[in-house]
Amino acid sequence: MKAKLKINEHFLGEFNKFLTKKNNPAIDNLIEIIEKYGSVKEINAKAKENAKFENKIAKLKKIKSPYLKDLDWLIEQREKNTFVSIDEYRQNILGKNFAKTKFDKEYAVTLEVSALQYFPWLITQAKKAIANKEIMPGRYIRVRMMKEQEADQGDLVAVSAAMDIIGATWVETLDTKGADGSNVHLGGPATITGYFGGVGQPNDYALKWVDEYLYYYTNYGMKQALNVNPGTILLGYLTHKLGIDMEFKISVFMGNDNPYSVMATLMNAKMFSRNDGSTPLIGFNFSNSINNQNIEICSTIREELGFEDFVRFEHHITEAYKSIVRQPYDRTEELMTLAKKVRNISAKHEGGLPTTEINRQHPSDILDYFMAKTDVVKGGLMEALEQNYLDKHDAVNNTAKRLTQSGIPFISANNLHK
């Protein structure tokens, strides 16, 4: 029966004819947007130049950003080896068991936190990590409005420079994510069921997403973006195949909650890979409902398609306390079993530990991601939101501790924790 599942090469040929057809508005419109920024070679060259650390610092100096002194402090702490080393951290956790505990680096779990909305939070987090000999995560997710952070004293560039300093990866969320009135028929909670068909990037919004990506790619060297819609995911594959060295991760909102949705995701990545096998897909979030058994099946699919080393599984270990999942939500213990079987996985912390959150006057709320900074300040919420972020940092360190006790290595900010 399996022989019947083989894809007909004639049908693949027809699709190739469609993609390369001379007059094809679906493809021509994409190429038109790319050419607005120059040739492929010029676009990649601009991005590479603006991604250089010295050019980021020059931008911040030009606008006299107050964040320069914090970046200097961060460099100083890194050079002085102020942050706890991995060996010291393990000794602190394991005590007499340190010497006999073996760690298999092939199964290292990436520690991830979401969302780093404001640059000053990173400095507060770093000071806390130094004081308590804690771990800074190796991956950061940002959901703040791009235009707002671009205009906020260099916040966008400062975070990017900080990631270079600490040795971490990060992802930005573009403003054309569908929450900006793109669907004229949908509003707030009163029309929530209207979003069940997917995050709204209707009509020309998918192309606007590419346009916005290329703006930040060429002007700031920003490489990784969040991707939330089947159309923009496909455009990401096509843009990469045309030569732009972009990268993206797929959001939890896409609903990869079973092996077949994951198979579809990875199948498209394979179909639109470059001739060298590379793909812009660097990871995706599972839906919160997926279980260990099915993640293991997904891992088999990923391995068979040759993506095990390139496409990270980003798994929510904690979630925002309000507006997204039923609480308590804590997958820490499940991760201890999973991480011994599945490679290239990250432990994403989008909320504090439920035992902490329940006692907060303002627990973490996923809807806070969409608040403008002016509204945060006006509502007197900045201190509470920073505390929410630090609670997520504590959840990261709870996971780091449990992984260490289980003999599982983790990936942290690798320039800080030697």
C-alpha positions as CSV (number, residue, x, y, z in Angstrom):
1,M,0.0,0.0,0.0
2,K,2.9,2.4,0.7
3,A,3.9,2.4,-2.9
4,K,0.6,4.2,-3.7
5,L,1.8,7.2,-1.6
6,K,4.8,8.0,-3.9
7,I,4.4,11.5,-5.3
8,N,3.9,11.5,-9.1
9,E,6.9,13.1,-10.7
10,H,4.7,14.4,-13.5
11,F,2.7,16.5,-11.0
12,L,6.0,17.8,-9.6
13,G,6.9,18.8,-13.1
14,E,3.6,20.7,-13.5
15,F,4.3,22.6,-10.3
16,N,7.8,23.5,-11.5
17,K,6.3,24.9,-14.7
18,F,3.9,27.0,-12.7
19,L,6.7,28.4,-10.5
20,T,8.8,29.4,-13.5
21,K,6.0,30.6,-15.8
22,K,6.8,33.9,-17.5
23,N,3.7,35.7,-16.4
24,N,2.8,34.6,-12.9
25,P,1.6,37.4,-10.6
26,A,2.0,35.2,-7.4
27,I,5.7,34.9,-8.1
28,D,6.3,38.2,-10.0
29,N,4.9,40.2,-7.0
30,L,7.5,38.6,-4.7
31,I,10.4,39.3,-7.1
32,E,9.2,42.9,-7.5
33,I,9.5,43.4,-3.7
34,I,12.9,41.8,-3.5
35,E,14.2,43.9,-6.4
36,K,13.1,47.1,-4.6
37,Y,16.0,46.5,-2.2
38,G,18.6,45.7,-5.0
39,S,20.0,42.6,-6.4
40,V,20.2,39.4,-4.2
41,K,23.9,39.9,-3.9
42,E,23.5,43.6,-2.9
43,I,20.8,42.7,-0.4
44,N,22.9,40.1,1.4
45,A,25.9,42.4,1.4
46,K,23.9,45.2,3.1
47,A,22.6,42.8,5.7
48,K,26.1,41.4,6.4
49,E,27.5,44.9,6.8
50,N,24.8,46.1,9.1
51,A,25.1,42.9,11.2
52,K,28.7,43.7,12.1
53,F,29.0,44.5,15.8
54,E,31.1,47.7,15.2
55,N,28.4,49.1,12.9
56,K,25.7,48.4,15.5
57,I,27.7,50.4,18.1
58,A,28.3,53.2,15.5
59,K,24.5,53.5,15.1
60,L,24.0,53.7,18.8
61,K,26.7,56.4,19.1
62,K,25.2,58.4,16.3
63,I,21.9,58.7,18.2
64,K,23.7,59.0,21.6
65,S,21.8,56.0,22.9
66,P,21.7,55.7,26.7
67,Y,22.1,51.9,26.2
68,L,25.8,52.2,25.2
69,K,27.0,52.3,28.8
70,D,25.0,49.1,29.6
71,L,26.6,47.4,26.6
72,D,30.0,48.5,27.9
73,W,29.2,47.0,31.3
74,L,28.0,43.8,29.7
75,I,31.3,43.5,27.8
76,E,33.3,44.2,31.0
77,Q,31.4,41.4,32.9
78,R,32.0,39.0,30.0
79,E,35.7,39.8,29.9
80,K,36.1,39.5,33.6
81,N,34.3,36.1,33.6
82,T,31.9,37.4,36.2
83,F,29.2,35.0,35.1
84,V,29.2,31.5,36.6
85,S,31.1,28.9,34.5
86,I,29.4,25.7,33.4
87,D,31.6,23.6,35.6
88,E,31.1,25.8,38.7
89,Y,27.3,25.7,38.1
90,R,27.3,21.9,37.8
91,Q,29.4,21.6,41.0
92,N,27.0,23.9,42.8
93,I,24.0,21.8,41.7
94,L,25.5,18.3,41.9
95,G,27.9,18.6,44.8
96,K,29.8,15.2,45.4
97,N,28.0,13.7,42.3
98,F,29.7,16.3,40.0
99,A,32.8,14.2,39.1
100,K,30.8,11.0,38.2
101,T,28.0,12.7,36.2
102,K,28.5,12.4,32.5
103,F,26.9,14.9,30.0
104,D,26.3,13.9,26.4
105,K,26.6,17.1,24.4
106,E,24.6,15.6,21.5
107,Y,21.5,16.0,23.6
108,A,22.1,19.5,24.8
109,V,18.8,21.4,25.4
110,T,18.7,25.1,24.4
111,L,17.5,27.3,27.2
112,E,15.0,29.8,25.8
113,V,13.0,32.7,27.2
114,S,10.1,34.8,25.8
115,A,9.6,37.6,25.4
116,L,12.4,40.1,25.9
117,Q,10.4,43.2,25.2
118,Y,12.8,45.9,26.4
119,F,16.6,46.1,26.4
120,P,16.9,47.3,30.1
121,W,15.3,44.0,31.2
122,L,18.3,42.1,29.8
123,I,20.7,44.1,32.0
124,T,18.5,43.5,35.1
125,Q,18.4,39.8,34.2
126,A,22.2,39.8,33.8
127,K,22.8,41.4,37.2
128,K,20.5,38.9,38.8
129,A,22.3,36.0,37.1
130,I,25.7,37.3,38.4
131,A,24.5,37.9,41.9
132,N,22.9,34.4,42.2
133,K,25.3,32.4,40.0
134,E,22.4,31.7,37.6
135,I,22.3,30.9,33.9
136,M,21.5,33.3,31.1
137,P,19.6,31.5,28.4
138,G,21.0,30.9,24.9
139,R,17.9,32.0,23.0
140,Y,15.6,35.0,23.2
141,I,12.3,35.7,21.6
142,R,11.0,39.2,21.0
143,V,7.4,40.3,20.3
144,R,7.7,44.0,20.7
145,M,6.4,46.2,17.9
146,M,9.3,46.7,15.5
147,K,8.7,50.4,14.7
148,E,8.3,51.2,18.3
149,Q,11.6,49.6,19.4
150,E,13.4,51.0,16.3
151,A,12.4,54.5,17.5
152,D,13.1,53.9,21.2
153,Q,16.6,55.2,21.9
154,G,18.1,52.3,19.8
155,D,16.4,49.5,21.6
156,L,16.3,47.3,18.5
157,V,20.1,47.7,17.8
158,A,21.0,47.5,21.5
159,V,19.4,44.1,21.9
160,S,21.0,42.9,18.7
161,A,24.5,44.1,19.9
162,A,23.8,42.4,23.3
163,M,23.1,39.1,21.7
164,D,26.5,39.4,20.0
165,I,28.2,40.1,23.3
166,I,26.6,37.3,25.2
167,G,26.6,34.7,22.4
168,A,22.9,34.0,22.1
169,T,20.4,33.7,19.2
170,W,17.2,35.7,19.0
171,V,14.1,36.1,17.0
172,E,12.1,39.3,16.2
173,T,8.4,39.4,15.5
174,L,7.4,41.7,12.6
175,D,4.6,44.2,12.8
176,T,2.8,42.5,9.9
177,K,1.9,39.5,12.0
178,G,-1.8,40.0,11.6
179,A,-2.6,41.7,14.9
180,D,-2.6,45.2,13.5
181,G,-6.1,45.3,11.9
182,S,-5.2,43.4,8.8
183,N,-8.5,41.6,8.9
184,V,-11.0,44.4,8.9
185,H,-13.8,42.1,10.2
186,L,-12.0,41.1,13.4
187,G,-11.4,43.0,16.6
188,G,-10.7,41.9,20.2
189,P,-12.2,39.2,22.3
190,A,-15.7,39.8,21.0
191,T,-14.6,38.3,17.6
192,I,-12.1,35.8,18.9
193,T,-13.6,32.8,17.1
194,G,-12.9,34.6,13.9
195,Y,-9.2,33.9,14.4
196,F,-9.6,30.2,14.5
197,G,-8.9,29.9,10.8
198,G,-5.3,31.1,11.5
199,V,-3.5,34.3,12.4
200,G,-4.8,36.9,9.9
201,Q,-2.4,38.0,7.2
202,P,-5.0,38.3,4.4
203,N,-4.7,39.6,0.9
204,D,-1.5,41.6,0.4
205,Y,-0.3,41.2,4.0
206,A,1.9,38.2,3.1
207,L,3.8,40.3,0.7
208,K,4.0,43.2,3.2
209,W,5.6,40.7,5.6
210,V,8.4,40.1,3.1
211,D,8.8,43.8,2.5
212,E,9.1,44.5,6.2
213,Y,11.5,41.6,6.7
214,L,13.8,42.9,3.9
215,Y,13.7,46.4,5.5
216,Y,15.1,45.2,8.8
217,Y,17.4,42.6,7.1
218,T,19.1,45.2,5.0
219,N,19.1,48.1,7.5
220,Y,19.9,46.2,10.7
221,G,21.2,42.8,9.6
222,M,18.3,41.2,11.4
223,K,18.2,37.6,10.2
224,Q,15.7,35.6,12.2
225,A,12.0,36.4,12.2
226,L,8.9,34.8,13.6
227,N,6.6,33.2,11.0
228,V,2.9,32.6,11.8
229,N,1.0,32.0,8.5
230,P,1.2,29.3,5.8
231,G,1.4,32.0,3.1
232,T,4.4,33.9,4.7
233,I,6.1,30.6,5.5
234,L,5.9,29.7,1.8
235,L,7.1,33.2,0.8
236,G,10.0,32.6,3.3
237,Y,11.0,29.4,1.5
238,L,10.7,31.1,-1.9
239,T,12.7,34.2,-0.8
240,H,15.5,32.0,0.5
241,K,15.5,29.9,-2.6
242,L,15.8,33.0,-4.7
243,G,19.0,33.7,-2.8
244,I,18.2,35.9,0.2
245,D,20.0,34.4,3.3
246,M,17.0,34.8,5.6
247,E,16.0,32.6,8.5
248,F,12.7,32.1,10.3
249,K,11.0,30.1,13.0
250,I,7.4,29.0,13.0
251,S,5.2,30.2,15.8
252,V,3.1,28.1,18.2
253,F,0.0,29.8,16.5
254,M,0.6,27.6,13.4
255,G,-0.7,24.6,15.4
256,N,2.0,22.0,14.8
257,D,0.4,19.6,17.3
258,N,0.7,16.2,15.6
259,P,3.2,14.3,13.5
260,Y,1.2,15.0,10.3
261,S,1.2,18.7,10.6
262,V,5.0,18.5,11.4
263,M,5.4,16.2,8.3
264,A,3.7,18.9,6.2
265,T,5.9,21.6,7.7
266,L,9.1,19.7,7.0
267,M,7.9,18.4,3.6
268,N,7.6,22.0,2.4
269,A,11.0,22.9,3.9
270,K,12.5,19.9,1.9
271,M,10.6,20.7,-1.3
272,F,11.9,24.3,-1.3
273,S,15.4,23.7,-0.1
274,R,18.3,25.2,-2.1
275,N,20.4,22.8,-4.1
276,D,22.8,22.5,-1.2
277,G,20.0,21.3,1.0
278,S,19.8,24.4,3.1
279,T,16.5,25.8,4.3
280,P,15.5,29.1,6.0
281,L,13.4,27.1,8.6
282,I,15.6,27.0,11.7
283,G,12.9,25.8,14.1
284,F,9.3,25.7,15.1
285,N,7.2,25.7,18.2
286,F,4.9,22.7,18.9
287,S,1.4,23.4,20.0
288,N,1.1,23.3,23.8
289,S,-1.0,20.1,23.6
290,I,1.6,17.8,22.0
291,N,2.9,15.0,24.1
292,N,6.2,13.2,24.4
293,Q,5.2,10.2,22.4
294,N,4.3,12.2,19.4
295,I,7.3,14.5,19.7
296,E,9.4,11.4,19.4
297,I,7.6,10.4,16.2
298,C,8.1,14.0,14.9
299,S,11.8,13.5,15.7
300,T,11.9,10.4,13.5
301,I,10.4,12.4,10.6
302,R,12.8,15.2,11.1
303,E,15.8,12.8,11.1
304,E,14.6,10.9,8.0
305,L,14.3,14.2,6.0
306,G,17.8,15.3,7.1
307,F,16.8,18.2,9.3
308,E,17.8,16.9,12.8
309,D,20.8,19.2,13.0
310,F,19.2,22.3,11.4
311,V,15.5,22.5,12.5
312,R,15.1,23.0,16.2
313,F,12.0,21.8,18.1
314,E,11.0,24.7,20.3
315,H,8.9,23.3,23.1
316,H,6.9,25.4,25.7
317,I,7.9,24.3,29.2
318,T,6.1,27.1,30.9
319,E,3.4,29.4,29.4
320,A,2.0,32.9,30.2
321,Y,-0.2,32.5,33.2
322,K,-3.2,34.3,31.5
323,S,-4.9,34.3,28.2
324,I,-3.4,31.3,26.4
325,V,-3.5,28.0,28.3
326,R,-5.2,26.4,31.3
327,Q,-3.0,26.6,34.4
328,P,-1.0,25.1,36.0
329,Y,1.0,24.5,32.9
330,D,4.5,23.1,33.6
331,R,6.2,20.5,31.3
332,T,9.6,20.4,33.2
333,E,9.4,16.8,34.3
334,E,8.2,15.6,30.8
335,L,11.3,17.4,29.4
336,M,13.6,15.3,31.6
337,T,12.4,12.2,29.8
338,L,12.1,13.7,26.3
339,A,15.6,15.3,26.3
340,K,17.3,12.0,26.7
341,K,15.7,10.7,23.4
342,V,15.2,13.8,21.2
343,R,18.1,15.9,19.9
344,N,18.1,19.6,19.0
345,I,15.3,20.7,21.2
346,S,14.8,24.0,23.1
347,A,13.0,24.5,26.4
348,K,11.0,27.6,25.9
349,H,9.8,29.6,29.0
350,E,7.0,32.0,28.2
351,G,5.8,32.2,31.8
352,G,7.1,31.8,35.3
353,L,6.6,28.7,37.3
354,P,2.8,28.4,38.1
355,T,3.6,28.2,41.8
356,T,5.2,31.7,41.5
357,E,2.7,33.2,39.1
358,I,-0.4,32.4,41.2
359,N,0.9,34.8,43.9
360,R,1.7,37.7,41.6
361,Q,-0.6,40.7,41.7
362,H,0.0,41.0,37.9
363,P,0.8,37.5,36.6
364,S,2.2,37.2,33.1
365,D,-0.4,37.7,30.4
366,I,0.1,36.9,26.7
367,L,-2.0,39.9,25.8
368,D,0.6,42.2,27.4
369,Y,2.9,41.5,24.4
370,F,0.6,43.7,22.3
371,M,0.6,46.7,24.5
372,A,2.4,49.8,23.3
373,K,5.1,51.1,25.6
374,T,3.2,54.4,26.1
375,D,0.3,52.3,27.5
376,V,2.6,50.3,29.7
377,V,4.1,53.4,31.2
378,K,0.8,55.2,31.5
379,G,-0.7,52.2,33.3
380,G,2.3,52.0,35.6
381,L,2.9,48.4,34.5
382,M,6.6,48.5,33.6
383,E,7.8,47.2,36.9
384,A,5.2,44.4,37.0
385,L,6.1,43.3,33.4
386,E,9.8,43.3,34.2
387,Q,9.0,41.1,37.2
388,N,7.1,38.8,34.9
389,Y,10.2,38.5,32.7
390,L,12.4,37.8,35.7
391,D,9.9,35.1,36.8
392,K,10.5,33.5,33.4
393,H,14.3,33.8,34.0
394,D,13.7,31.8,37.3
395,A,11.8,29.2,35.3
396,V,14.7,28.9,32.9
397,N,17.0,28.3,35.8
398,N,14.7,25.8,37.4
399,T,14.9,23.9,34.1
400,A,18.7,24.3,34.0
401,K,18.9,22.8,37.5
402,R,16.6,19.9,36.7
403,L,18.5,19.1,33.5
404,T,21.8,19.2,35.3
405,Q,20.5,16.8,38.0
406,S,19.4,14.5,35.2
407,G,22.8,14.6,33.5
408,I,21.5,16.5,30.5
409,P,23.6,19.4,29.2
410,F,22.1,22.7,28.2
411,I,22.9,25.5,25.8
412,S,23.2,28.9,27.5
413,A,24.6,32.3,26.5
414,N,27.9,30.7,25.4
415,N,30.1,33.8,25.7
416,L,29.1,34.3,29.3
417,H,29.2,30.7,30.8
418,K,32.6,29.3,29.7
